[in-house]
Amino acid sequence: MSDEIINKITHLNALREFSYDRFAILGRENCTAGALPAQATHVSIEPALGMGGAAPERDPTKPVTSGDINKMFAEADAANQSAELISISLTCALSVV
């Protein structure tokens, strides 16, 4: 495939469809692979650890699996449903009073 076709598939059609001018703010010369990182020296590119959320309960000698994640989602969903039921119960009780 030509670069033109690849660019249309990957981004040019979306830019046209949403009327987005990617060079309007910084200009073409400031949007190169060398210029953008040079402008962002204050931004850390190190992987962020401890971004929050529940820690999976697992064997620390083994990697986290999709099963571990599915279990976490199921537990969180059950907790959310319980909280919603309590909220509905309280709302109904207050509306009766």
N, CA, C and O atoms as a printed pandas DataFrame, in Angstrom:
     atom_number atom_name residue_name chain_id  residue_number  x_coord  y_coord  z_coord
0              1         N          MET        A               1    0.836   -1.180    0.000
1              2        CA          MET        A               1    0.000    0.000    0.000
2              3         C          MET        A               1    0.882    1.247    0.000
3              4         O          MET        A               1    1.983    1.255    0.552
4              5         N          SER        A               2    0.382    2.262   -0.614
5              6        CA          SER        A               2    1.125    3.522   -0.646
6              7         C          SER        A               2    0.987    4.248    0.692
7              8         O          SER        A               2    0.062    3.978    1.458
8              9         N          ASP        A               3    1.911    5.172    0.968
9             10        CA          ASP        A               3    1.825    5.976    2.192
10            11         C          ASP        A               3    0.517    6.755    2.246
11            12         O          ASP        A               3   -0.060    6.930    3.320
12            13         N          GLU        A               4    0.050    7.221    1.100
13            14        CA          GLU        A               4   -1.198    7.980    1.048
14            15         C          GLU        A               4   -2.373    7.140    1.539
15            16         O          GLU        A               4   -3.191    7.610    2.330
16            17         N          ILE        A               5   -2.454    5.897    1.069
17            18        CA          ILE        A               5   -3.544    5.000    1.487
18            19         C          ILE        A               5   -3.412    4.673    2.973
19            20         O          ILE        A               5   -4.402    4.702    3.704
20            21         N          ILE        A               6   -2.203    4.364    3.420
21            22        CA          ILE        A               6   -1.987    4.054    4.841
22            23         C          ILE        A               6   -2.383    5.236    5.709
23            24         O          ILE        A               6   -3.040    5.054    6.734
24            25         N          ASN        A               7   -1.996    6.445    5.318
25            26        CA          ASN        A               7   -2.351    7.637    6.095
26            27         C          ASN        A               7   -3.854    7.853    6.143
27            28         O          ASN        A               7   -4.389    8.265    7.173
28            29         N          LYS        A               8   -4.544    7.580    5.036
29            30        CA          LYS        A               8   -6.012    7.713    5.050
30            31         C          LYS        A               8   -6.631    6.698    5.997
31            32         O          LYS        A               8   -7.563    7.018    6.735
32            33         N          ILE        A               9   -6.118    5.485    5.977
33            34        CA          ILE        A               9   -6.667    4.438    6.843
34            35         C          ILE        A               9   -6.390    4.756    8.309
35            36         O          ILE        A               9   -7.261    4.571    9.159
36            37         N          THR        A              10   -5.183    5.231    8.608
37            38        CA          THR        A              10   -4.812    5.412   10.010
38            39         C          THR        A              10   -5.289    6.708   10.636
39            40         O          THR        A              10   -5.645    6.715   11.814
40            41         N          HIS        A              11   -5.309    7.823    9.879
41            42        CA          HIS        A              11   -5.711    9.054   10.554
42            43         C          HIS        A              11   -6.268   10.160    9.666
43            44         O          HIS        A              11   -7.066   10.966   10.144
44            45         N          LEU        A              12   -5.894   10.232    8.428
45            46        CA          LEU        A              12   -6.317   11.386    7.625
46            47         C          LEU        A              12   -7.829   11.487    7.448
47            48         O          LEU        A              12   -8.376   12.589    7.491
48            49         N          ASN        A              13   -8.515   10.364    7.250
49            50        CA          ASN        A              13   -9.974   10.422    7.101
50            51         C          ASN        A              13  -10.639   10.937    8.381
51            52         O          ASN        A              13  -11.594   11.711    8.318
52            53         N          ALA        A              14  -10.131   10.506    9.541
53            54        CA          ALA        A              14  -10.702   10.975   10.809
54            55         C          ALA        A              14  -10.453   12.470   10.991
55            56         O          ALA        A              14  -11.342   13.201   11.426
56            57         N          LEU        A              15   -9.251   12.919   10.662
57            58        CA          LEU        A              15   -8.948   14.349   10.788
58            59         C          LEU        A              15   -9.863   15.171    9.893
59            60         O          LEU        A              15  -10.361   16.217   10.310
60            61         N          ARG        A              16  -10.087   14.712    8.675
61            62        CA          ARG        A              16  -10.974   15.429    7.753
62            63         C          ARG        A              16  -12.419   15.399    8.259
63            64         O          ARG        A              16  -13.105   16.421    8.262
64            65         N          GLU        A              17  -12.862   14.240    8.678
65            66        CA          GLU        A              17  -14.252   14.077    9.125
66            67         C          GLU        A              17  -14.573   14.986   10.309
67            68         O          GLU        A              17  -15.673   15.534   10.389
68            69         N          PHE        A              18  -13.624   15.149   11.223
69            70        CA          PHE        A              18  -13.852   15.966   12.411
70            71         C          PHE        A              18  -13.319   17.389   12.260
71            72         O          PHE        A              18  -13.255   18.136   13.236
72            73         N          SER        A              19  -12.936   17.765   11.039
73            74        CA          SER        A              19  -12.433   19.111   10.748
74            75         C          SER        A              19  -11.336   19.522   11.721
75            76         O          SER        A              19  -11.350   20.626   12.265
76            77         N          TYR        A              20  -10.385   18.616   11.930
77            78        CA          TYR        A              20   -9.307   18.864   12.879
78            79         C          TYR        A              20   -8.028   19.220   12.127
79            80         O          TYR        A              20   -7.530   18.427   11.328
80            81         N          ASP        A              21   -7.503   20.408   12.387
81            82        CA          ASP        A              21   -6.244   20.839   11.787
82            83         C          ASP        A              21   -5.143   20.583   12.805
83            84         O          ASP        A              21   -4.978   21.350   13.754
84            85         N          ARG        A              22   -4.398   19.514   12.610
85            86        CA          ARG        A              22   -3.405   19.091   13.583
86            87         C          ARG        A              22   -2.216   20.038   13.699
87            88         O          ARG        A              22   -1.448   19.936   14.655
88            89         N          PHE        A              23   -2.046   20.951   12.756
89            90        CA          PHE        A              23   -0.917   21.876   12.808
90            91         C          PHE        A              23   -1.327   23.297   13.190
91            92         O          PHE        A              23   -0.469   24.177   13.253
92            93         N          ALA        A              24   -2.583   23.540   13.441
93            94        CA          ALA        A              24   -3.076   24.895   13.694
94            95         C          ALA        A              24   -2.409   25.539   14.908
95            96         O          ALA        A              24   -2.119   26.735   14.879
96            97         N          ILE        A              25   -2.165   24.794   15.949
97            98        CA          ILE        A              25   -1.637   25.375   17.180
98            99         C          ILE        A              25   -0.111   25.477   17.160
99           100         O          ILE        A              25    0.444   26.541   17.433
100          101         N          LEU        A              26    0.566   24.375   16.838
101          102        CA          LEU        A              26    2.024   24.355   16.924
102          103         C          LEU        A              26    2.742   24.588   15.601
103          104         O          LEU        A              26    3.925   24.930   15.591
104          105         N          GLY        A              27    2.044   24.408   14.491
105          106        CA          GLY        A              27    2.695   24.512   13.187
106          107         C          GLY        A              27    3.352   23.196   12.802
107          108         O          GLY        A              27    3.755   22.428   13.675
108          109         N          ARG        A              28    3.464   22.933   11.527
109          110        CA          ARG        A              28    3.998   21.671   11.031
110          111         C          ARG        A              28    5.421   21.428   11.534
111          112         O          ARG        A              28    5.748   20.308   11.926
112          113         N          GLU        A              29    6.264   22.449   11.528
113          114        CA          GLU        A              29    7.672   22.287   11.903
114          115         C          GLU        A              29    7.853   21.891   13.366
115          116         O          GLU        A              29    8.884   21.319   13.722
116          117         N          ASN        A              30    6.873   22.183   14.217
117          118        CA          ASN        A              30    6.956   21.832   15.636
118          119         C          ASN        A              30    6.254   20.527   15.976
119          120         O          ASN        A              30    6.144   20.168   17.148
120          121         N          CYS        A              31    5.779   19.814   14.958
121          122        CA          CYS        A              31    5.056   18.562   15.183
122          123         C          CYS        A              31    5.817   17.354   14.633
123          124         O          CYS        A              31    5.208   16.352   14.259
124          125         N          THR        A              32    7.124   17.447   14.586
125          126        CA          THR        A              32    7.920   16.328   14.082
126          127         C          THR        A              32    8.275   15.380   15.225
127          128         O          THR        A              32    8.089   15.705   16.398
128          129         N          ALA        A              33    8.786   14.211   14.867
129          130        CA          ALA        A              33    9.168   13.224   15.876
130          131         C          ALA        A              33   10.294   13.729   16.762
131          132         O          ALA        A              33   10.455   13.239   17.879
132          133         N          GLY        A              34   11.071   14.685   16.302
133          134        CA          GLY        A              34   12.125   15.251   17.126
134          135         C          GLY        A              34   11.672   16.455   17.927
135          136         O          GLY        A              34   12.103   16.653   19.063
136          137         N          ALA        A              35   10.798   17.260   17.332
137          138        CA          ALA        A              35   10.387   18.507   17.978
138          139         C          ALA        A              35    9.431   18.278   19.148
139          140         O          ALA        A              35    9.543   18.965   20.163
140          141         N          LEU        A              36    8.511   17.349   19.040
141          142        CA          LEU        A              36    7.521   17.148   20.110
142          143         C          LEU        A              36    8.164   16.690   21.421
143          144         O          LEU        A              36    7.863   17.266   22.466
144          145         N          PRO        A              37    9.037   15.679   21.408
145          146        CA          PRO        A              37    9.681   15.305   22.676
146          147         C          PRO        A              37   10.535   16.429   23.256
147          148         O          PRO        A              37   10.627   16.567   24.476
148          149         N          ALA        A              38   11.155   17.226   22.403
149          150        CA          ALA        A              38   11.971   18.341   22.883
150          151         C          ALA        A              38   11.116   19.373   23.624
151          152         O          ALA        A              38   11.600   20.036   24.542
152          153         N          GLN        A              39    9.861   19.509   23.230
153          154        CA          GLN        A              39    8.955   20.460   23.882
154          155         C          GLN        A              39    8.370   19.907   25.170
155          156         O          GLN        A              39    7.782   20.650   25.956
156          157         N          ALA        A              40    8.528   18.608   25.391
157          158        CA          ALA        A              40    7.890   17.969   26.541
158          159         C          ALA        A              40    8.910   17.399   27.519
159          160         O          ALA        A              40    8.679   16.344   28.111
160          161         N          THR        A              41   10.036   18.086   27.694
161          162        CA          THR        A              41   11.063   17.577   28.601
162          163         C          THR        A              41   10.590   17.557   30.055
163          164         O          THR        A              41   11.160   16.833   30.871
164          165         N          HIS        A              42    9.575   18.324   30.391
165          166        CA          HIS        A              42    9.041   18.360   31.755
166          167         C          HIS        A              42    8.087   17.201   32.045
167          168         O          HIS        A              42    7.645   17.039   33.183
168          169         N          VAL        A              43    7.768   16.399   31.038
169          170        CA          VAL        A              43    6.825   15.293   31.196
170          171         C          VAL        A              43    7.596   14.007   31.427
171          172         O          VAL        A              43    8.504   13.677   30.664
172          173         N          SER        A              44    7.237   13.279   32.475
173          174        CA          SER        A              44    7.900   12.010   32.769
174          175         C          SER        A              44    7.365   10.930   31.840
175          176         O          SER        A              44    6.159   10.825   31.618
176          177         N          ILE        A              45    8.271   10.137   31.307
177          178        CA          ILE        A              45    7.854    9.019   30.462
178          179         C          ILE        A              45    8.119    7.687   31.156
179          180         O          ILE        A              45    8.034    6.627   30.536
180          181         N          GLU        A              46    8.442    7.750   32.452
181          182        CA          GLU        A              46    8.660    6.535   33.224
182          183         C          GLU        A              46    7.316    5.869   33.505
183          184         O          GLU        A              46    6.308    6.549   33.698
184          185         N          PRO        A              47    7.305    4.533   33.526
185          186        CA          PRO        A              47    6.048    3.842   33.849
186          187         C          PRO        A              47    5.567    4.246   35.238
187          188         O          PRO        A              47    6.358    4.306   36.179
188          189         N          ALA        A              48    4.295    4.517   35.365
189          190        CA          ALA        A              48    3.709    4.922   36.643
190          191         C          ALA        A              48    3.274    3.680   37.408
191          192         O          ALA        A              48    2.582    2.816   36.870
192          193         N          LEU        A              49    3.677    3.603   38.643
193          194        CA          LEU        A              49    3.279    2.490   39.493
194          195         C          LEU        A              49    2.328    3.000   40.558
195          196         O          LEU        A              49    2.369    4.174   40.927
196          197         N          GLY        A              50    1.491    2.136   41.043
197          198        CA          GLY        A              50    0.593    2.514   42.117
198          199         C          GLY        A              50   -0.409    3.571   41.710
199          200         O          GLY        A              50   -0.582    4.567   42.413
200          201         N          MET        A              51   -1.072    3.367   40.584
201          202        CA          MET        A              51   -2.033    4.349   40.088
202          203         C          MET        A              51   -3.382    4.231   40.785
203          204         O          MET        A              51   -4.342    4.890   40.385
204          205         N          GLY        A              52   -3.468    3.414   41.805
205          206        CA          GLY        A              52   -4.724    3.273   42.529
206          207         C          GLY        A              52   -5.493    2.049   42.085
207          208         O          GLY        A              52   -5.037    1.279   41.240
208          209         N          GLY        A              53   -6.638    1.887   42.654
209          210        CA          GLY        A              53   -7.442    0.719   42.327
210          211         C          GLY        A              53   -7.114   -0.435   43.246
211          212         O          GLY        A              53   -6.150   -0.389   44.011
212          213         N          ALA        A              54   -7.912   -1.448   43.162
213          214        CA          ALA        A              54   -7.731   -2.614   44.019
214          215         C          ALA        A              54   -6.544   -3.440   43.552
215          216         O          ALA        A              54   -6.335   -3.631   42.354
216          217         N          ALA        A              55   -5.782   -3.918   44.499
217          218        CA          ALA        A              55   -4.670   -4.807   44.164
218          219         C          ALA        A              55   -5.216   -6.226   44.041
219          220         O          ALA        A              55   -5.960   -6.675   44.913
220          221         N          PRO        A              56   -4.864   -6.928   42.989
221          222        CA          PRO        A              56   -5.376   -8.281   42.838
222          223         C          PRO        A              56   -4.837   -9.205   43.929
223          224         O          PRO        A              56   -3.660   -9.144   44.285
224          225         N          GLU        A              57   -5.705  -10.050   44.448
225          226        CA          GLU        A              57   -5.278  -11.047   45.421
226          227         C          GLU        A              57   -4.752  -12.227   44.622
227          228         O          GLU        A              57   -5.501  -12.885   43.900
228          229         N          ARG        A              58   -3.450  -12.490   44.758
229          230        CA          ARG        A              58   -2.837  -13.531   43.950
230          231         C          ARG        A              58   -1.571  -14.012   44.612
231          232         O          ARG        A              58   -1.106  -13.442   45.599
232          233         N          ASP        A              59   -1.031  -15.052   44.063
233          234        CA          ASP        A              59    0.265  -15.567   44.480
234          235         C          ASP        A              59    1.329  -14.619   43.922
235          236         O          ASP        A              59    1.436  -14.480   42.704
236          237         N          PRO        A              60    2.122  -13.961   44.784
237          238        CA          PRO        A              60    3.088  -12.972   44.289
238          239         C          PRO        A              60    4.181  -13.564   43.393
239          240         O          PRO        A              60    4.907  -12.822   42.731
240          241         N          THR        A              61    4.300  -14.876   43.371
241          242        CA          THR        A              61    5.316  -15.486   42.515
242          243         C          THR        A              61    4.791  -15.754   41.111
243          244         O          THR        A              61    5.537  -16.202   40.240
244          245         N          LYS        A              62    3.509  -15.480   40.891
245          246        CA          LYS        A              62    2.900  -15.727   39.580
246          247         C          LYS        A              62    2.361  -14.421   39.006
247          248         O          LYS        A              62    2.033  -13.508   39.764
248          249         N          PRO        A              63    2.263  -14.318   37.689
249          250        CA          PRO        A              63    1.709  -13.092   37.083
250          251         C          PRO        A              63    0.203  -12.993   37.309
251          252         O          PRO        A              63   -0.469  -13.994   37.559
252          253         N          VAL        A              64   -0.307  -11.782   37.217
253          254        CA          VAL        A              64   -1.749  -11.560   37.287
254          255         C          VAL        A              64   -2.362  -12.141   36.015
255          256         O          VAL        A              64   -1.864  -11.901   34.915
256          257         N          THR        A              65   -3.430  -12.895   36.168
257          258        CA          THR        A              65   -4.083  -13.514   35.014
258          259         C          THR        A              65   -5.424  -12.837   34.738
259          260         O          THR        A              65   -5.918  -12.050   35.545
260          261         N          SER        A              66   -5.993  -13.157   33.595
261          262        CA          SER        A              66   -7.323  -12.632   33.273
262          263         C          SER        A              66   -8.346  -13.138   34.279
263          264         O          SER        A              66   -9.323  -12.449   34.574
264          265         N          GLY        A              67   -8.128  -14.333   34.802
265          266        CA          GLY        A              67   -9.021  -14.864   35.837
266          267         C          GLY        A              67   -8.984  -14.016   37.098
267          268         O          GLY        A              67  -10.015  -13.777   37.726
268          269         N          ASP        A              68   -7.771  -13.556   37.471
269          270        CA          ASP        A              68   -7.643  -12.669   38.637
270          271         C          ASP        A              68   -8.426  -11.380   38.417
271          272         O          ASP        A              68   -9.131  -10.910   39.309
272          273         N          ILE        A              69   -8.295  -10.817   37.227
273          274        CA          ILE        A              69   -8.981   -9.565   36.908
274          275         C          ILE        A              69  -10.491   -9.780   36.871
275          276         O          ILE        A              69  -11.243   -8.957   37.394
276          277         N          ASN        A              70  -10.943  -10.868   36.263
277          278        CA          ASN        A              70  -12.383  -11.162   36.226
278          279         C          ASN        A              70  -12.953  -11.307   37.628
279          280         O          ASN        A              70  -14.060  -10.845   37.903
280          281         N          LYS        A              71  -12.198  -11.947   38.513
281          282        CA          LYS        A              71  -12.646  -12.109   39.905
282          283         C          LYS        A              71  -12.777  -10.738   40.581
283          284         O          LYS        A              71  -13.742  -10.482   41.301
284          285         N          MET        A              72  -11.789   -9.858   40.337
285          286        CA          MET        A              72  -11.852   -8.516   40.922
286          287         C          MET        A              72  -13.086   -7.759   40.431
287          288         O          MET        A              72  -13.789   -7.125   41.219
288          289         N          PHE        A              73  -13.345   -7.832   39.102
289          290        CA          PHE        A              73  -14.519   -7.140   38.558
290          291         C          PHE        A              73  -15.809   -7.703   39.148
291          292         O          PHE        A              73  -16.725   -6.945   39.468
292          293         N          ALA        A              74  -15.890   -9.015   39.293
293          294        CA          ALA        A              74  -17.097   -9.635   39.854
294          295         C          ALA        A              74  -17.312   -9.174   41.293
295          296         O          ALA        A              74  -18.439   -8.877   41.690
296          297         N          GLU        A              75  -16.230   -9.114   42.075
297          298        CA          GLU        A              75  -16.351   -8.667   43.466
298          299         C          GLU        A              75  -16.750   -7.190   43.539
299          300         O          GLU        A              75  -17.574   -6.806   44.370
300          301         N          ALA        A              76  -16.164   -6.368   42.671
301          302        CA          ALA        A              76  -16.506   -4.945   42.654
302          303         C          ALA        A              76  -17.951   -4.742   42.217
303          304         O          ALA        A              76  -18.657   -3.891   42.759
304          305         N          ASP        A              77  -18.388   -5.530   41.229
305          306        CA          ASP        A              77  -19.764   -5.430   40.755
306          307         C          ASP        A              77  -20.743   -5.813   41.866
307          308         O          ASP        A              77  -21.768   -5.155   42.050
308          309         N          ALA        A              78  -20.425   -6.876   42.602
309          310        CA          ALA        A              78  -21.290   -7.303   43.706
310          311         C          ALA        A              78  -21.349   -6.220   44.781
311          312         O          ALA        A              78  -22.417   -5.954   45.333
312          313         N          ALA        A              79  -20.219   -5.598   45.081
313          314        CA          ALA        A              79  -20.193   -4.529   46.090
314          315         C          ALA        A              79  -21.013   -3.330   45.624
315          316         O          ALA        A              79  -21.732   -2.721   46.416
316          317         N          ASN        A              80  -20.907   -2.991   44.336
317          318        CA          ASN        A              80  -21.675   -1.864   43.800
318          319         C          ASN        A              80  -23.171   -2.151   43.833
319          320         O          ASN        A              80  -23.969   -1.267   44.147
320          321         N          GLN        A              81  -23.551   -3.380   43.512
321          322        CA          GLN        A              81  -24.972   -3.735   43.548
322          323         C          GLN        A              81  -25.509   -3.651   44.968
323          324         O          GLN        A              81  -26.632   -3.194   45.180
324          325         N          SER        A              82  -24.714   -4.091   45.947
325          326        CA          SER        A              82  -25.141   -3.999   47.353
326          327         C          SER        A              82  -25.317   -2.545   47.754
327          328         O          SER        A              82  -26.291   -2.200   48.422
328          329         N          ALA        A              83  -24.386   -1.690   47.354
329          330        CA          ALA        A              83  -24.474   -0.265   47.690
330          331         C          ALA        A              83  -25.699    0.362   47.032
331          332         O          ALA        A              83  -26.365    1.196   47.646
332          333         N          GLU        A              84  -26.004   -0.020   45.809
333          334        CA          GLU        A              84  -27.186    0.515   45.115
334          335         C          GLU        A              84  -28.465    0.082   45.812
335          336         O          GLU        A              84  -29.397    0.874   45.950
336          337         N          LEU        A              85  -28.516   -1.169   46.252
337          338        CA          LEU        A              85  -29.709   -1.657   46.959
338          339         C          LEU        A              85  -29.910   -0.906   48.265
339          340         O          LEU        A              85  -31.038   -0.567   48.625
340          341         N          ILE        A              86  -28.819   -0.646   48.974
341          342        CA          ILE        A              86  -28.917    0.112   50.228
342          343         C          ILE        A              86  -29.407    1.526   49.932
343          344         O          ILE        A              86  -30.258    2.054   50.648
344          345         N          SER        A              87  -28.873    2.135   48.884
345          346        CA          SER        A              87  -29.288    3.490   48.521
346          347         C          SER        A              87  -30.757    3.526   48.147
347          348         O          SER        A              87  -31.471    4.447   48.544
348          349         N          ILE        A              88  -31.221    2.548   47.395
349          350        CA          ILE        A              88  -32.639    2.491   47.002
350          351         C          ILE        A              88  -33.499    2.293   48.247
351          352         O          ILE        A              88  -34.539    2.937   48.386
352          353         N          SER        A              89  -33.083    1.421   49.143
353          354        CA          SER        A              89  -33.836    1.174   50.381
354          355         C          SER        A              89  -33.957    2.441   51.211
355          356         O          SER        A              89  -35.033    2.758   51.718
356          357         N          LEU        A              90  -32.841    3.172   51.349
357          358        CA          LEU        A              90  -32.857    4.408   52.131
358          359         C          LEU        A              90  -33.745    5.460   51.465
359          360         O          LEU        A              90  -34.472    6.182   52.149
360          361         N          THR        A              91  -33.689    5.548   50.143
361          362        CA          THR        A              91  -34.525    6.498   49.430
362          363         C          THR        A              91  -36.000    6.179   49.636
363          364         O          THR        A              91  -36.810    7.076   49.870
364          365         N          CYS        A              92  -36.342    4.899   49.550
365          366        CA          CYS        A              92  -37.729    4.504   49.737
366          367         C          CYS        A              92  -38.179    4.776   51.181
367          368         O          CYS        A              92  -39.295    5.239   51.415
368          369         N          ALA        A              93  -37.300    4.482   52.137
369          370        CA          ALA        A              93  -37.641    4.691   53.540
370          371         C          ALA        A              93  -37.834    6.180   53.830
371          372         O          ALA        A              93  -38.741    6.558   54.572
372          373         N          LEU        A              94  -36.987    7.019   53.248
373          374        CA          LEU        A              94  -37.110    8.458   53.483
374          375         C          LEU        A              94  -38.341    9.042   52.820
375          376         O          LEU        A              94  -38.926   10.004   53.318
376          377         N          SER        A              95  -38.731    8.469   51.710
377          378        CA          SER        A              95  -39.906    9.008   51.009
378          379         C          SER        A              95  -41.189    8.638   51.727
379          380         O          SER        A              95  -42.214    9.295   51.546
380          381         N          VAL        A              96  -41.142    7.596   52.536
381          382        CA          VAL        A              96  -42.328    7.175   53.281
382          383         C          VAL        A              96  -42.513    8.071   54.503
383          384         O          VAL        A              96  -43.638    8.332   54.930
384          385         N          VAL        A              97  -41.402    8.534   55.056
385          386        CA          VAL        A              97  -41.428    9.318   56.317
386          387         C          VAL        A              97  -42.038   10.669   56.111
387          388         O          VAL        A              97  -42.138   11.451   57.056
